[in-house]
Amino acid sequence: MTSPRTQELIEHWRDQPAPLLSLLHALHDRDGFLSDGVLREVARGLRAPLADLYGTVTFYHHFARFPPGKSAPRVCTGPVCRLRGADALLDELRKDGATPMACSGRCDEPIPVLTGDEVHVGVDSASLVNRPTPLPAVRPDGGEECVFGGIRDAGRAKLAGYGGWAALERAVREQSSEQVIATITDSGLAGRGGACFLTGTKWNAVLEAPGEPKTIVCNADEGEPGCFKDRVLLDHDPHAVLEGMALAAYATGATQGFVYLRYEYPQTMPILEAAIAEAEAVGLLGERILGSDFSFRIHVRRGAGAYICGEEGSLLNSLEGKHPFPRNRPPFPVTHGYNDKPTVVNNVETLASAPPIVRNGAEWYRGLGLGDHAGTKLISLSGDIARPGNYEVPIGLPLRTLLDDWAGGAPGGKAIKAVTMAGLSGGFLAGDDFAVTLDEPSIRARGSFLGAGGIIVYDETRDMVVAAHDVMKFFAHESCGKCFPCRIGTQRLTERLAGEAGPASLADWQSEVVDIGTTMKATSACGLGMAAPLVTESLLRCFPEEVEKHLGA
């Protein structure tokens, strides 16, 4: 028998787009956890198999199943926070029922502790404080910015401070869908979430694909450790992201949109909802926008903690209330996305780049890069660096310029020993690799990639085998388990980096680790299993003597 208060929530959400996550969050907020009884009521109310519902709920890290549930502290033990003493803070807070959580996107101000829907940061319990997301520093060389161009303006999160949706107004009143797509295509804007697929090509594929309704999905599940650029955009410049979604919708014929927001950003949810309400109130979202035939609505759906949901197939399955495994491709989301209809999935930074490009033109954007490179890239810089934070760099900027001139190098006069690229997914760069420029061709020539733009810095005092173990342990924890090469491979590599298994000689250890990694890259179902071996490959390339030392210990 369903209780009246639960039935009311089920009836409210049942007929909404992408209802399951929001319904589960409403019940989780109400009770602090999801009991067996509540899950049975949800299964009945949604006519969903109970076993499937249990499997989906327990897949996510932050849906508590038992008291104290949501009210218990969760302490980030991601790679950067571990450098700052996260394990000690976790031990200090265990008396309050604290548990560890994976990287929560605050690498610029460690260590975050998530309690309920509040995030406090500090290196010990006495210093924990709740404060807003820091603004990015002004670009040190005085160069022009695209995405961060107005983010520091007073009141920017409000429509009045943003200054209106001039790009959308121009598009709706003066341009066809094809003209908007041509501008984005000519600009050279590529996906800023890591895949680097040309944005105009993706939008055009959705425009031409048969099937209705078409959907725009903003991937705001910023789960890659070392990446926190999307958080600053969502918190301080939400209208830029929403306007970018509306431009994508106008260009493709989409009528509905979703912002898939990561769980660990609870303070961002009301900011987004307020910005959407402002836009709806003045006719920039909703029916017949600006008096045209164009209609578009945006819904916010909050994730529940799962790194794999940053992968677009997993994200779409999560939105649809399914178990969030990656999807087999083809077909691709541009033809078979949300509910198997044509769908644009773009990253926060990508969407925020669209309005200034439409306002200023494709040539303007191309001119922001260095040499033959087009545009800019947001870089999240953290770890052993004097001035951590978000930087908007011209594509093609030397890595050393960012590390030493813009960010002040490693603190205390120490030398920088290594950096990770693409958050963790690109593995390590060290030594001669520091000569790269911040663009995909240069970094890929060194066996890595720029990806979403997270860079974690390690100074000369750090043990790189320990660092690699922490990274691989994260990947093993976050593997969704769908395919055995990733599920087993990440675990086996973690064991070998911990010294718990594997040959004792460097040559044999290297042969075995390379063999595991080669198999993972060739046969894994998604990017997690393909990228994880870059950690051990780069460790062996850059620091073979440290590996040999650990094997002999």
C-alpha positions as CSV (number, residue, x, y, z in Angstrom):
1,M,0.0,0.0,0.0
2,T,1.5,3.3,-1.1
3,S,1.5,6.0,1.6
4,P,-0.3,9.2,0.7
5,R,2.8,11.5,1.0
6,T,4.8,9.2,-1.3
7,Q,2.0,8.8,-3.7
8,E,1.8,12.6,-4.0
9,L,5.4,12.8,-5.0
10,I,5.1,9.9,-7.5
11,E,2.0,11.5,-9.1
12,H,3.9,14.8,-9.4
13,W,7.0,13.5,-11.1
14,R,5.5,10.6,-13.0
15,D,4.3,12.7,-15.9
16,Q,7.4,15.0,-16.0
17,P,10.2,14.5,-18.5
18,A,13.0,12.2,-17.2
19,P,11.1,11.6,-13.9
20,L,13.1,8.9,-12.0
21,L,16.1,10.8,-10.7
22,S,14.0,13.8,-9.5
23,L,11.5,11.5,-7.8
24,L,14.3,9.6,-6.0
25,H,15.9,12.9,-5.0
26,A,12.6,14.2,-3.6
27,L,12.2,11.0,-1.5
28,H,15.9,11.0,-0.5
29,D,15.6,14.7,0.6
30,R,12.5,14.0,2.6
31,D,13.6,10.9,4.5
32,G,17.4,11.2,4.3
33,F,17.7,7.7,2.7
34,L,15.8,5.4,0.4
35,S,14.2,2.5,2.4
36,D,13.1,-0.8,1.0
37,G,9.5,0.2,1.5
38,V,9.9,3.4,-0.4
39,L,11.6,1.7,-3.3
40,R,8.7,-0.8,-3.5
41,E,6.3,2.1,-3.6
42,V,8.2,3.7,-6.4
43,A,8.4,0.5,-8.4
44,R,4.6,0.1,-8.1
45,G,3.9,3.7,-8.9
46,L,6.1,3.8,-12.0
47,R,5.3,0.2,-13.0
48,A,9.0,-0.6,-13.0
49,P,10.6,-3.9,-12.1
50,L,11.8,-3.7,-8.5
51,A,15.0,-5.6,-9.2
52,D,15.9,-3.1,-11.9
53,L,15.1,-0.2,-9.6
54,Y,17.3,-1.6,-6.8
55,G,20.2,-2.1,-9.3
56,T,19.9,1.4,-10.6
57,V,19.7,3.1,-7.1
58,T,22.6,1.1,-5.7
59,F,24.8,2.0,-8.7
60,Y,24.9,5.6,-7.6
61,H,27.3,6.6,-4.8
62,H,25.1,9.2,-3.0
63,F,21.7,7.6,-2.7
64,A,21.8,6.4,1.0
65,R,20.0,3.2,1.8
66,F,20.1,3.4,5.6
67,P,20.2,6.1,8.4
68,P,22.0,8.4,9.0
69,G,22.0,8.6,5.3
70,K,22.2,12.0,3.6
71,S,23.0,13.8,6.8
72,A,26.3,12.0,7.3
73,P,29.4,13.9,6.1
74,R,31.2,12.7,3.0
75,V,34.9,13.7,2.6
76,C,36.6,14.0,-0.8
77,T,39.5,11.7,-1.0
78,G,40.3,12.5,-4.7
79,P,44.0,12.7,-5.8
80,V,44.4,16.4,-5.1
81,C,42.7,16.3,-1.7
82,R,44.8,13.3,-0.7
83,L,47.9,15.5,-1.3
84,R,46.4,18.0,1.2
85,G,45.6,15.5,4.0
86,A,42.1,14.2,3.1
87,D,42.7,10.9,4.9
88,A,43.5,12.6,8.1
89,L,40.3,14.8,7.8
90,L,38.2,11.7,7.1
91,D,39.6,10.0,10.2
92,E,38.8,13.1,12.2
93,L,35.2,13.2,11.1
94,R,34.5,9.4,11.4
95,K,33.0,10.1,14.8
96,D,30.2,11.9,12.9
97,G,29.7,9.0,10.6
98,A,31.8,10.4,7.7
99,T,32.6,8.3,4.7
100,P,34.9,8.9,1.7
101,M,33.7,10.1,-1.7
102,A,35.5,10.4,-5.0
103,C,36.7,13.7,-6.3
104,S,34.0,16.3,-5.9
105,G,35.2,19.0,-8.2
106,R,36.8,21.4,-5.8
107,C,40.4,20.7,-6.5
108,D,41.1,24.5,-6.4
109,E,40.1,24.7,-2.7
110,P,40.6,21.4,-0.9
111,I,39.2,19.6,1.1
112,P,35.4,19.6,0.4
113,V,33.1,17.9,2.9
114,L,29.5,17.4,1.7
115,T,26.9,17.2,4.4
116,G,23.3,17.2,3.2
117,D,23.2,19.8,0.5
118,E,26.0,22.0,2.0
119,V,29.6,21.9,0.9
120,H,32.3,23.1,3.4
121,V,36.0,23.3,2.5
122,G,39.1,23.2,4.8
123,V,42.0,21.1,5.7
124,D,40.7,20.1,9.2
125,S,37.4,20.2,11.0
126,A,38.2,23.5,12.7
127,S,38.8,25.3,9.4
128,L,35.8,24.0,7.4
129,V,33.8,26.9,5.9
130,N,31.0,27.2,3.4
131,R,31.9,29.7,0.6
132,P,31.0,30.3,-3.0
133,T,32.8,29.1,-6.0
134,P,35.9,31.3,-6.6
135,L,35.9,33.5,-9.7
136,P,38.7,32.8,-12.2
137,A,41.8,35.1,-12.1
138,V,42.1,37.8,-14.8
139,R,44.2,36.5,-17.7
140,P,47.8,37.4,-16.8
141,D,48.8,38.4,-20.3
142,G,45.9,40.7,-20.8
143,G,44.6,38.7,-23.8
144,E,41.0,38.6,-24.9
145,E,38.8,35.9,-23.5
146,C,35.7,34.2,-24.9
147,V,34.0,32.2,-22.2
148,F,35.3,34.2,-19.2
149,G,34.9,37.5,-21.0
150,G,32.1,38.8,-18.7
151,I,32.1,36.3,-15.9
152,R,33.7,38.7,-13.4
153,D,31.0,41.4,-13.9
154,A,28.9,42.3,-10.9
155,G,25.6,40.4,-10.8
156,R,26.5,38.2,-13.8
157,A,24.4,35.3,-12.5
158,K,21.3,37.4,-12.9
159,L,19.7,38.2,-16.3
160,A,20.2,41.9,-15.7
161,G,23.9,41.5,-15.0
162,Y,24.2,39.1,-18.0
163,G,22.7,41.8,-20.2
164,G,20.1,39.8,-22.0
165,W,20.3,37.0,-24.6
166,A,21.6,39.1,-27.5
167,A,22.9,36.2,-29.5
168,L,19.6,34.3,-29.4
169,E,17.7,37.4,-30.3
170,R,20.0,38.0,-33.3
171,A,19.6,34.3,-34.4
172,V,15.8,34.2,-34.0
173,R,15.2,37.5,-35.7
174,E,17.9,37.6,-38.4
175,Q,19.2,34.1,-39.1
176,S,18.1,30.6,-40.2
177,S,19.1,27.5,-38.4
178,E,21.6,26.8,-41.2
179,Q,23.2,30.2,-40.8
180,V,23.7,29.7,-37.0
181,I,25.3,26.3,-37.7
182,A,27.5,27.7,-40.4
183,T,28.8,30.3,-37.9
184,I,29.6,27.7,-35.3
185,T,31.2,25.4,-37.9
186,D,33.3,28.2,-39.4
187,S,34.5,29.1,-35.9
188,G,36.2,25.7,-35.4
189,L,34.5,25.3,-32.0
190,A,35.1,21.7,-31.0
191,G,33.6,19.8,-28.0
192,R,35.2,21.0,-24.8
193,G,34.2,18.0,-22.7
194,G,37.1,15.9,-24.0
195,A,36.0,14.3,-27.3
196,C,36.8,17.4,-29.4
197,F,34.1,16.6,-32.0
198,L,33.2,19.6,-34.1
199,T,30.2,21.3,-32.6
200,G,28.8,22.6,-35.9
201,T,28.9,19.1,-37.4
202,K,27.0,17.6,-34.4
203,W,24.4,20.3,-34.6
204,N,23.9,19.8,-38.3
205,A,23.5,16.1,-37.9
206,V,20.7,16.6,-35.4
207,L,19.1,19.2,-37.7
208,E,19.0,16.8,-40.6
209,A,18.1,13.7,-38.5
210,P,14.4,12.5,-38.7
211,G,12.4,12.1,-35.5
212,E,10.7,14.3,-33.0
213,P,11.0,15.7,-30.4
214,K,14.7,16.6,-30.6
215,T,16.6,17.3,-27.4
216,I,19.5,19.4,-26.2
217,V,21.4,17.9,-23.2
218,C,24.0,19.9,-21.3
219,N,26.5,17.5,-19.8
220,A,27.2,19.1,-16.4
221,D,28.3,15.9,-14.8
222,E,31.9,17.2,-14.3
223,G,33.3,14.1,-12.7
224,E,36.9,14.0,-14.0
225,P,39.3,14.6,-11.0
226,G,41.2,17.8,-11.5
227,C,38.4,19.4,-13.5
228,F,36.2,22.2,-12.0
229,K,35.8,24.7,-14.9
230,D,32.1,23.9,-15.5
231,R,31.3,24.7,-11.8
232,V,32.5,28.3,-12.2
233,L,30.4,28.8,-15.4
234,L,27.3,27.3,-13.9
235,D,27.6,29.3,-10.6
236,H,28.7,32.7,-12.0
237,D,27.5,32.7,-15.6
238,P,24.4,30.4,-15.9
239,H,22.7,32.5,-18.5
240,A,25.6,31.9,-20.9
241,V,25.1,28.2,-20.7
242,L,21.3,28.4,-21.0
243,E,21.5,30.8,-23.9
244,G,24.0,28.4,-25.6
245,M,21.4,25.6,-25.1
246,A,18.7,27.8,-26.7
247,L,21.0,28.5,-29.6
248,A,21.6,24.8,-30.1
249,A,17.9,24.2,-29.9
250,Y,17.1,26.9,-32.5
251,A,19.8,25.6,-34.8
252,T,18.6,22.0,-34.6
253,G,14.8,22.2,-34.1
254,A,14.9,20.9,-30.6
255,T,12.0,21.7,-28.3
256,Q,13.3,20.3,-24.9
257,G,16.5,20.5,-23.0
258,F,18.1,19.0,-19.9
259,V,20.9,20.1,-17.7
260,Y,22.4,17.0,-16.2
261,L,24.0,18.4,-13.0
262,R,26.5,16.4,-10.9
263,Y,25.3,15.6,-7.4
264,E,28.4,17.1,-5.8
265,Y,27.3,20.6,-6.9
266,P,24.2,21.2,-4.7
267,Q,24.7,24.9,-4.5
268,T,24.4,25.1,-8.3
269,M,20.9,23.7,-8.5
270,P,19.0,26.8,-7.2
271,I,21.2,29.1,-9.3
272,L,20.3,27.3,-12.5
273,E,16.6,27.0,-11.5
274,A,16.5,30.8,-10.8
275,A,18.2,31.6,-14.1
276,I,15.7,29.4,-16.0
277,A,12.8,31.1,-14.2
278,E,14.1,34.5,-15.2
279,A,14.5,33.6,-18.8
280,E,10.9,32.1,-18.9
281,A,9.5,35.2,-17.3
282,V,10.7,37.4,-20.2
283,G,9.9,35.0,-23.0
284,L,13.5,33.8,-23.7
285,L,12.4,30.2,-22.8
286,G,9.0,28.6,-23.2
287,E,6.5,28.8,-26.0
288,R,6.9,31.1,-29.1
289,I,10.2,32.6,-28.0
290,L,10.5,36.3,-29.0
291,G,7.2,36.0,-30.8
292,S,8.5,33.4,-33.2
293,D,7.5,29.8,-33.9
294,F,10.5,28.6,-31.9
295,S,9.6,26.9,-28.5
296,F,12.1,25.4,-26.1
297,R,12.0,24.4,-22.4
298,I,14.9,23.5,-20.1
299,H,14.7,21.1,-17.1
300,V,17.4,20.5,-14.5
301,R,18.1,16.9,-13.5
302,R,20.5,16.1,-10.7
303,G,22.7,13.1,-10.9
304,A,23.5,10.9,-7.9
305,G,27.2,10.4,-8.0
306,A,28.8,8.2,-10.7
307,Y,31.8,9.1,-12.8
308,I,30.7,7.1,-15.7
309,C,27.6,9.3,-16.1
310,G,29.9,11.9,-17.7
311,E,30.0,9.5,-20.7
312,E,27.2,10.5,-23.0
313,G,25.6,7.1,-23.3
314,S,25.6,6.5,-19.6
315,L,24.2,10.0,-19.1
316,L,21.3,9.4,-21.5
317,N,20.5,6.1,-19.8
318,S,20.5,7.8,-16.4
319,L,18.2,10.5,-17.7
320,E,15.8,7.9,-19.0
321,G,15.8,6.1,-15.6
322,K,17.8,3.1,-16.8
323,H,20.9,1.5,-15.4
324,P,23.6,4.0,-16.4
325,F,25.8,1.7,-18.4
326,P,27.5,3.2,-21.5
327,R,25.6,2.5,-24.8
328,N,27.0,0.6,-27.7
329,R,27.7,2.9,-30.7
330,P,26.5,3.1,-33.4
331,P,23.8,4.4,-33.3
332,F,25.0,7.7,-32.0
333,P,23.0,10.2,-30.0
334,V,22.6,12.6,-33.0
335,T,20.1,10.1,-34.3
336,H,19.2,7.9,-31.3
337,G,19.8,9.9,-28.1
338,Y,17.3,10.7,-25.4
339,N,14.3,8.3,-25.8
340,D,16.0,7.2,-29.1
341,K,15.3,10.6,-30.8
342,P,17.9,13.0,-32.2
343,T,19.9,14.6,-29.4
344,V,22.7,17.1,-29.0
345,V,24.9,16.3,-26.0
346,N,27.3,19.2,-25.3
347,N,29.6,20.1,-22.4
348,V,29.0,23.2,-20.3
349,E,32.0,25.0,-21.7
350,T,31.0,24.2,-25.3
351,L,27.5,25.7,-24.8
352,A,28.9,28.8,-23.0
353,S,31.2,29.4,-26.0
354,A,28.3,29.6,-28.5
355,P,26.7,33.0,-27.6
356,P,29.9,35.0,-27.9
357,I,30.7,33.3,-31.2
358,V,27.2,34.1,-32.6
359,R,27.5,37.7,-31.3
360,N,31.1,38.4,-32.5
361,G,31.5,36.1,-35.5
362,A,33.5,33.0,-36.4
363,E,36.6,34.9,-37.4
364,W,36.7,36.7,-34.1
365,Y,36.7,33.3,-32.3
366,R,39.3,31.8,-34.6
367,G,41.6,34.7,-34.0
368,L,41.7,34.0,-30.2
369,G,44.0,31.0,-30.8
370,L,47.7,31.0,-31.4
371,G,49.1,30.2,-34.8
372,D,46.8,28.0,-36.8
373,H,44.7,27.0,-33.7
374,A,41.2,28.3,-33.3
375,G,39.7,29.7,-30.1
376,T,40.4,29.2,-26.4
377,K,40.2,26.4,-23.8
378,L,39.4,26.5,-20.1
379,I,42.1,24.8,-18.0
380,S,41.5,23.7,-14.4
381,L,44.9,23.8,-12.7
382,S,45.4,22.2,-9.2
383,G,47.8,20.2,-7.1
384,D,51.3,21.5,-6.2
385,I,50.9,24.9,-7.9
386,A,51.2,28.4,-6.4
387,R,48.0,29.8,-8.0
388,P,45.5,27.0,-8.6
389,G,42.2,27.8,-10.4
390,N,40.6,28.2,-13.7
391,Y,42.4,29.8,-16.6
392,E,41.2,30.6,-20.1
393,V,44.1,30.0,-22.4
394,P,44.5,30.5,-26.2
395,I,44.8,27.1,-27.9
396,G,48.5,26.6,-28.6
397,L,49.8,28.3,-25.4
398,P,53.0,26.6,-24.2
399,L,52.4,24.4,-21.1
400,R,55.4,26.0,-19.3
401,T,53.9,29.5,-19.8
402,L,50.8,28.4,-18.0
403,L,52.6,26.6,-15.2
404,D,55.4,29.0,-14.5
405,D,54.4,32.5,-15.7
406,W,50.6,32.4,-15.2
407,A,50.3,30.1,-12.2
408,G,53.6,30.8,-10.4
409,G,55.2,27.3,-10.5
410,A,55.3,24.9,-7.6
411,P,55.2,26.5,-4.1
412,G,58.3,26.8,-2.0
413,G,60.7,27.0,-4.9
414,K,60.3,23.3,-5.6
415,A,60.6,21.9,-9.2
416,I,57.6,20.5,-11.0
417,K,58.1,16.8,-11.4
418,A,55.0,15.8,-13.4
419,V,51.5,16.8,-14.4
420,T,48.5,14.8,-15.4
421,M,46.5,15.8,-18.5
422,A,42.8,15.5,-19.2
423,G,42.2,15.4,-15.5
424,L,43.5,11.9,-14.8
425,S,42.6,10.3,-18.1
426,G,45.6,11.5,-20.1
427,G,48.2,10.0,-17.7
428,F,51.4,11.8,-16.8
429,L,53.7,14.2,-18.7
430,A,57.2,14.9,-17.4
431,G,60.7,15.9,-18.5
432,D,60.9,16.8,-22.1
433,D,57.1,16.5,-22.3
434,F,56.8,19.9,-20.7
435,A,57.7,21.4,-24.1
436,V,54.2,20.7,-25.3
437,T,51.7,23.4,-26.3
438,L,48.1,23.2,-25.1
439,D,46.5,21.8,-28.2
440,E,45.5,18.2,-29.1
441,P,48.1,17.6,-31.8
442,S,51.0,18.6,-29.6
443,I,49.8,16.6,-26.6
444,R,48.7,13.5,-28.5
445,A,52.2,13.4,-30.0
446,R,53.4,12.7,-26.4
447,G,51.0,9.9,-25.9
448,S,48.4,11.9,-24.0
449,F,45.5,14.3,-24.7
450,L,44.1,17.6,-23.5
451,G,40.6,16.3,-23.0
452,A,38.4,18.3,-20.6
453,G,41.3,20.5,-19.6
454,G,42.2,19.4,-16.1
455,I,45.9,19.5,-15.1
456,I,47.1,18.3,-11.7
457,V,50.7,19.3,-10.8
458,Y,53.1,17.1,-8.7
459,D,56.2,18.6,-7.3
460,E,59.6,17.0,-6.9
461,T,58.8,15.5,-3.5
462,R,56.0,13.3,-4.7
463,D,56.2,9.5,-5.2
464,M,54.8,8.9,-8.7
465,V,54.1,5.2,-8.1
466,V,51.9,6.2,-5.2
467,A,50.3,8.9,-7.3
468,A,49.6,6.4,-10.1
469,H,48.2,3.9,-7.6
470,D,45.8,6.6,-6.3
471,V,44.7,7.3,-9.9
472,M,44.2,3.7,-10.9
473,K,42.3,3.0,-7.6
474,F,39.9,5.8,-8.6
475,F,39.3,4.2,-12.0
476,A,38.8,0.8,-10.5
477,H,36.2,2.2,-8.1
478,E,34.4,4.1,-10.9
479,S,34.4,1.3,-13.5
480,C,30.7,0.6,-14.2
481,G,31.4,-3.1,-14.6
482,K,29.7,-3.5,-17.9
483,C,32.7,-4.9,-19.7
484,F,35.2,-7.2,-18.1
485,P,38.4,-5.7,-19.7
486,C,37.8,-2.4,-17.8
487,R,36.3,-4.0,-14.7
488,I,39.1,-6.5,-14.2
489,G,41.9,-4.6,-15.8
490,T,41.7,-1.5,-13.6
491,Q,41.6,-3.8,-10.5
492,R,44.7,-5.8,-11.7
493,L,46.6,-2.6,-12.5
494,T,45.7,-1.2,-9.0
495,E,47.0,-4.4,-7.4
496,R,50.3,-4.2,-9.3
497,L,50.8,-0.5,-8.5
498,A,50.2,-1.3,-4.8
499,G,52.8,-4.2,-4.9
500,E,50.1,-6.7,-4.0
501,A,50.5,-8.8,-7.2
502,G,52.6,-9.2,-10.3
503,P,56.2,-10.1,-11.1
504,A,59.1,-8.8,-9.1
505,S,61.4,-7.9,-12.0
506,L,60.9,-4.6,-13.8
507,A,61.0,-6.2,-17.2
508,D,58.4,-8.8,-16.4
509,W,56.3,-6.3,-14.5
510,Q,56.4,-4.0,-17.4
511,S,55.5,-6.7,-19.9
512,E,52.5,-7.8,-17.9
513,V,51.2,-4.2,-17.2
514,V,51.6,-3.3,-20.9
515,D,49.7,-6.4,-21.9
516,I,46.8,-5.7,-19.6
517,G,46.7,-2.1,-20.8
518,T,46.8,-3.1,-24.5
519,T,43.9,-5.4,-24.0
520,M,41.9,-2.8,-22.1
521,K,42.4,-0.2,-24.8
522,A,41.5,-2.6,-27.6
523,T,38.3,-4.1,-26.1
524,S,36.8,-1.8,-23.4
525,A,33.3,-0.5,-24.0
526,C,34.0,3.2,-23.3
527,G,36.7,5.8,-22.7
528,L,37.3,4.9,-19.1
529,G,38.9,1.5,-19.9
530,M,40.7,3.0,-22.9
531,A,42.2,5.9,-21.0
532,A,43.2,4.2,-17.7
533,P,46.2,2.4,-19.2
534,L,47.7,5.7,-20.1
535,V,48.5,6.1,-16.4
536,T,50.7,3.0,-16.2
537,E,52.2,3.6,-19.7
538,S,53.2,7.1,-18.9
539,L,54.5,6.0,-15.4
540,L,56.8,3.5,-17.1
541,R,57.9,5.9,-19.7
542,C,58.7,8.8,-17.4
543,F,59.6,7.1,-14.1
544,P,61.0,3.6,-14.7
545,E,63.5,4.0,-11.8
546,E,60.7,4.7,-9.3
547,V,58.8,1.6,-10.5
548,E,62.0,-0.5,-10.1
549,K,62.5,1.0,-6.6
550,H,59.0,0.0,-5.5
551,L,59.5,-3.5,-6.9
552,G,62.7,-3.9,-4.9
553,A,61.3,-2.5,-1.7
